[in-house]
Amino acid sequence: MKDLKNQMEELSSNPLLSKTFRNKKLLQYVIRTLIAVIIIYFLWDYSWVKWVLYIYIPLNLISLFSILGWNKFLNKRIKKSQQHIEDIIISIDEEE
């Protein structure tokens, strides 16, 4: 059981879940979106650009939601799993 607790602690201290990593990804997202807006602005006269936006905008929003929401979702799941593990350990200790 202690090994499982250690693994959960390592997972929660993972740098992928840190705020600095999320901010880095958000900055990359903003730069990528600005570049896309500039390209779209210069190519707006072509008819296919308007059709590409039907694909680009949903993918861009999915990317934004994954950057902002994924860490919160994972942290919530980790805390829930840790609580569940602690409840199991308590119940095992009570049985002994």
Sequence and secondary structure as in RCSB ss.txt:
>XXXX:A:sequence
MKDLKNQMEELSSNPLLSKTFRNKKLLQYVIRTLIAVIIIYFLWDYSWVKWVLYIYIPLNLISLFSILGWNKFLN
KRIKKSQQHIEDIIISIDEEE
>XXXX:A:secstr
 HHHHHHHHHHHT GGGSHHHHHHHHHHHHHHHHHHHHHHHHTTTSHHHHHHHHHHHHHHHHHHHHHHHHHHHHH
HHHHHHHHHHHHHHHHHHHH 
